Amino acid sequence: MNVRNDTQKFSMPKEDRTARDILMTVYDSMHEKGYDPVNQIVGYLLSGDPTYITSYNNSRYLISRMERDELLEELVRFYVSNQRED
């Protein structure tokens, strides 16, 4: 019997979707299910608790694949860019 003691590396594929795509998908899913998407997403961003996000349309999985600081960066970037256009 040949036993291997080599360390195996396992990695999950990186999510190809952008922070904007993920936020919009989650927002739409929350709205479809009758939740207040803004309140629920803010709750998730502040606490890190994924139960704020519905699993409908795989939203909980999608949002958990991205770091919360990346999502916040996208929100700030979007807000600031829209304020400068006014």
N, CA, C and O of each residue as an XYZ file, in Angstrom:
344
protein
N       0.841     -1.177      0.000
C       0.000      0.000      0.000
C       0.892      1.249      0.000
O       1.801      1.367      0.822
N       0.633      2.154     -0.902
C       1.416      3.386     -1.040
C       0.651      4.548     -0.401
O      -0.410      4.940     -0.887
N       1.195      5.098      0.695
C       0.548      6.204      1.406
C       1.303      7.490      1.106
O       2.523      7.553      1.251
N       0.566      8.518      0.684
C       1.186      9.819      0.393
C       0.976     10.753      1.571
O      -0.119     10.827      2.128
N       2.004     11.448      1.939
C       1.926     12.420      3.024
C       2.076     13.842      2.523
O       2.360     14.749      3.305
N       1.888     14.047      1.224
C       2.012     15.386      0.652
C       0.828     16.248      1.082
O      -0.298     15.766      1.209
N       1.100     17.502      1.297
C       0.041     18.454      1.614
C      -0.694     18.823      0.340
O      -0.078     19.186     -0.662
N      -1.979     18.730      0.382
C      -2.811     19.089     -0.757
C      -3.328     20.511     -0.564
O      -3.745     20.882      0.533
N      -3.298     21.298     -1.624
C      -3.808     22.658     -1.556
C      -5.196     22.697     -2.168
O      -5.426     22.182     -3.261
N      -6.117     23.320     -1.442
C      -7.486     23.461     -1.915
C      -7.833     24.934     -1.895
O      -7.609     25.614     -0.894
N      -8.374     25.428     -2.981
C      -8.779     26.837     -2.996
C     -10.107     26.976     -3.713
O     -10.407     26.261     -4.668
N     -10.892     27.922     -3.219
C     -12.182     28.218     -3.828
C     -11.947     29.231     -4.942
O     -11.105     30.117     -4.801
N     -12.675     29.112     -6.037
C     -12.523     30.099     -7.106
C     -13.010     31.470     -6.643
O     -14.003     31.576     -5.923
N     -12.307     32.506     -7.059
C     -12.684     33.865     -6.694
C     -13.940     34.262     -7.469
O     -14.104     33.941     -8.646
N     -14.802     34.960     -6.775
C     -16.041     35.422     -7.405
C     -15.704     36.428     -8.491
O     -14.994     37.403     -8.243
N     -16.214     36.195     -9.700
C     -15.940     37.066    -10.833
C     -16.827     38.306    -10.857
O     -16.544     39.259    -11.583
N     -17.871     38.296    -10.086
C     -18.797     39.422    -10.099
C     -18.222     40.594     -9.311
O     -17.482     40.404     -8.346
N     -18.568     41.793     -9.731
C     -18.085     42.991     -9.054
C     -18.927     43.262     -7.808
O     -20.008     42.700     -7.634
N     -18.403     44.137     -6.947
C     -19.139     44.527     -5.753
C     -20.478     45.136     -6.143
O     -21.492     44.882     -5.494
N     -20.483     45.932     -7.193
C     -21.725     46.564     -7.654
C     -22.742     45.501     -8.077
O     -23.911     45.581     -7.701
N     -22.310     44.521     -8.845
C     -23.209     43.450     -9.288
C     -23.800     42.701     -8.095
O     -24.998     42.422     -8.050
N     -22.952     42.388     -7.147
C     -23.404     41.645     -5.977
C     -24.393     42.468     -5.166
O     -25.441     41.960     -4.766
N     -24.071     43.741     -4.919
C     -24.978     44.590     -4.162
C     -26.333     44.725     -4.853
O     -27.372     44.697     -4.194
N     -26.324     44.869     -6.152
C     -27.586     45.023     -6.881
C     -28.395     43.725     -6.874
O     -29.619     43.760     -6.749
N     -27.727     42.598     -7.006
C     -28.420     41.306     -6.944
C     -29.047     41.101     -5.576
O     -30.206     40.702     -5.465
N     -28.267     41.380     -4.527
C     -28.770     41.224     -3.159
C     -29.926     42.189     -2.909
O     -30.951     41.801     -2.347
N     -29.764     43.438     -3.322
C     -30.814     44.439     -3.150
C     -32.113     43.963     -3.818
O     -33.176     43.983     -3.197
N     -32.022     43.542     -5.068
C     -33.208     43.088     -5.799
C     -33.856     41.870     -5.141
O     -35.081     41.787     -5.061
N     -33.045     40.933     -4.674
C     -33.571     39.736     -4.012
C     -34.286     40.099     -2.719
O     -35.361     39.575     -2.430
N     -33.687     41.000     -1.940
C     -34.307     41.431     -0.683
C     -35.640     42.117     -0.965
O     -36.627     41.875     -0.270
N     -35.665     42.961     -1.973
C     -36.884     43.682     -2.332
C     -37.972     42.703     -2.782
O     -39.130     42.836     -2.386
N     -37.600     41.725     -3.607
C     -38.554     40.713     -4.085
C     -39.179     39.932     -2.935
O     -40.354     39.569     -2.991
N     -38.394     39.674     -1.898
C     -38.891     38.904     -0.764
C     -39.644     39.764      0.249
O     -40.159     39.244      1.240
N     -39.713     41.082      0.008
C     -40.484     41.969      0.886
C     -39.711     42.566      2.040
O     -40.306     43.153      2.944
N     -38.404     42.429      2.026
C     -37.573     43.031      3.066
C     -37.215     44.464      2.691
O     -37.353     44.859      1.533
N     -36.754     45.243      3.670
C     -36.205     46.567      3.406
C     -34.724     46.353      3.081
O     -33.920     46.161      3.993
N     -34.350     46.381      1.795
C     -32.981     46.030      1.409
C     -31.915     46.916      2.042
O     -30.854     46.426      2.430
N     -32.181     48.210      2.150
C     -31.180     49.117      2.728
C     -30.911     48.741      4.179
O     -29.755     48.595      4.578
N     -31.965     48.582      4.969
C     -31.792     48.210      6.378
C     -31.063     46.881      6.530
O     -30.169     46.751      7.365
N     -31.441     45.907      5.733
C     -30.847     44.579      5.849
C     -29.368     44.584      5.443
O     -28.542     43.963      6.112
N     -29.036     45.272      4.366
C     -27.635     45.332      3.922
C     -26.792     46.099      4.921
O     -25.664     45.699      5.211
N     -27.320     47.202      5.456
C     -26.588     47.953      6.492
C     -26.358     47.064      7.707
O     -25.261     47.048      8.266
N     -27.374     46.332      8.115
C     -27.214     45.412      9.254
C     -26.106     44.412      9.008
O     -25.299     44.139      9.897
N     -26.065     43.866      7.810
C     -25.001     42.915      7.464
C     -23.628     43.588      7.490
O     -22.678     43.044      8.054
N     -23.524     44.768      6.881
C     -22.230     45.444      6.806
C     -21.709     45.827      8.184
O     -20.505     45.760      8.431
N     -22.602     46.228      9.083
C     -22.180     46.612     10.431
C     -21.831     45.415     11.308
O     -20.879     45.468     12.086
N     -22.595     44.343     11.182
C     -22.414     43.218     12.103
C     -21.613     42.056     11.528
O     -20.968     41.313     12.267
N     -21.658     41.903     10.204
C     -21.031     40.730      9.594
C     -21.890     39.488      9.692
O     -21.469     38.410      9.272
N     -23.093     39.622     10.242
C     -24.001     38.491     10.419
C     -24.728     38.210      9.105
O     -25.548     39.023      8.679
N     -24.449     37.088      8.457
C     -25.043     36.791      7.153
C     -26.552     36.552      7.199
O     -27.201     36.540      6.154
N     -27.122     36.361      8.397
C     -28.566     36.126      8.458
C     -29.373     37.376      8.134
O     -30.590     37.292      7.969
N     -28.731     38.519      8.038
C     -29.421     39.722      7.572
C     -29.784     39.610      6.093
O     -30.673     40.313      5.612
N     -29.100     38.734      5.381
C     -29.277     38.609      3.938
C     -30.050     37.324      3.622
O     -29.735     36.255      4.146
N     -31.050     37.442      2.771
C     -31.833     36.279      2.371
C     -30.984     35.312      1.543
O     -30.046     35.717      0.856
N     -31.327     34.060      1.625
C     -30.632     33.070      0.791
C     -31.276     32.981     -0.596
O     -30.765     32.298     -1.483
N     -32.392     33.671     -0.770
C     -33.098     33.699     -2.053
C     -32.156     34.185     -3.159
O     -31.414     35.148     -2.965
N     -32.188     33.529     -4.299
C     -31.309     33.832     -5.447
C     -29.821     33.735     -5.091
O     -28.980     34.373     -5.725
N     -29.512     32.934     -4.078
C     -28.123     32.721     -3.678
C     -27.454     33.988     -3.145
O     -26.227     34.096     -3.156
N     -28.258     34.944     -2.680
C     -27.740     36.246     -2.245
C     -26.787     36.154     -1.060
O     -25.760     36.831     -1.035
N     -27.119     35.330     -0.092
C     -26.258     35.207      1.095
C     -24.883     34.684      0.705
O     -23.867     35.176      1.194
N     -24.851     33.698     -0.166
C     -23.574     33.164     -0.642
C     -22.791     34.246     -1.391
O     -21.600     34.440     -1.146
N     -23.464     34.945     -2.301
C     -22.781     35.967     -3.103
C     -22.153     37.045     -2.238
O     -20.986     37.393     -2.418
N     -22.926     37.574     -1.299
C     -22.416     38.688     -0.496
C     -21.304     38.224      0.440
O     -20.410     39.002      0.772
N     -21.352     36.971      0.865
C     -20.310     36.476      1.767
C     -18.998     36.173      1.036
O     -17.961     36.012      1.681
N     -19.026     36.094     -0.284
C     -17.821     35.840     -1.070
C     -16.953     37.089     -1.206
O     -15.800     37.001     -1.628
N     -17.497     38.242     -0.852
C     -16.764     39.492     -0.982
C     -16.540     40.080      0.419
O     -17.411     39.993      1.284
N     -15.389     40.663      0.622
C     -15.086     41.284      1.904
C     -16.007     42.481      2.124
O     -16.335     43.205      1.185
N     -16.419     42.680      3.379
C     -17.325     43.798      3.676
C     -16.690     45.144      3.362
O     -17.386     46.066      2.937
N     -15.375     45.277      3.563
C     -14.735     46.558      3.262
C     -14.767     46.858      1.761
O     -14.827     48.023      1.368
N     -14.728     45.826      0.924
C     -14.838     46.041     -0.521
C     -16.237     46.539     -0.889
O     -16.390     47.393     -1.763
N     -17.239     46.006     -0.225
C     -18.608     46.462     -0.467
C     -18.773     47.911     -0.017
O     -19.399     48.715     -0.708
N     -18.214     48.236      1.136
C     -18.283     49.617      1.623
C     -17.547     50.583      0.690
O     -18.022     51.690      0.440
N     -16.395     50.165      0.183
C     -15.659     51.004     -0.772
C     -16.513     51.303     -1.991
O     -16.547     52.439     -2.463
N     -17.200     50.296     -2.504
C     -18.060     50.493     -3.670
C     -19.190     51.467     -3.360
O     -19.516     52.320     -4.185
N     -19.783     51.349     -2.191
C     -20.866     52.259     -1.804
C     -20.375     53.694     -1.694
O     -21.037     54.615     -2.171
N     -19.220     53.889     -1.068
C     -18.666     55.246     -0.937
C     -18.289     55.799     -2.304
O     -18.589     56.954     -2.611
N     -17.644     54.997     -3.116
C     -17.258     55.426     -4.468
C     -18.486     55.869     -5.270
O     -18.462     56.914     -5.919
N     -19.540     55.084     -5.223
C     -20.767     55.403     -5.944
C     -21.392     56.691     -5.416
O     -21.801     57.550     -6.197
N     -21.464     56.825     -4.102
C     -22.075     58.007     -3.487
C     -21.295     59.275     -3.864
O     -21.887     60.271     -4.282
N     -19.991     59.231     -3.718
C     -19.174     60.408     -3.992
C     -19.237     60.775     -5.467
O     -19.338     61.956     -5.799
N     -19.180     59.804     -6.350
C     -19.223     60.110     -7.781
C     -20.560     60.719     -8.172
O     -20.609     61.565     -9.065
N     -21.636     60.314     -7.531
C     -22.948     60.887     -7.837
C     -23.133     62.264     -7.221
O     -23.898     63.069     -7.752
N     -22.461     62.557     -6.126
C     -22.560     63.881     -5.510
C     -21.827     64.932     -6.350
O     -22.245     66.089     -6.397
N     -20.766     64.545     -6.996
C     -19.976     65.472     -7.807
C     -20.680     65.845     -9.097
O     -20.376     66.877     -9.695
N     -21.626     65.009     -9.536
C     -22.344     65.285    -10.772
C     -23.447     66.314    -10.574
O     -23.908     66.908    -11.549
N     -23.887     66.543     -9.323
C     -24.978     67.486     -9.054
C     -24.564     68.922     -9.283
O     -25.371     69.833     -9.099
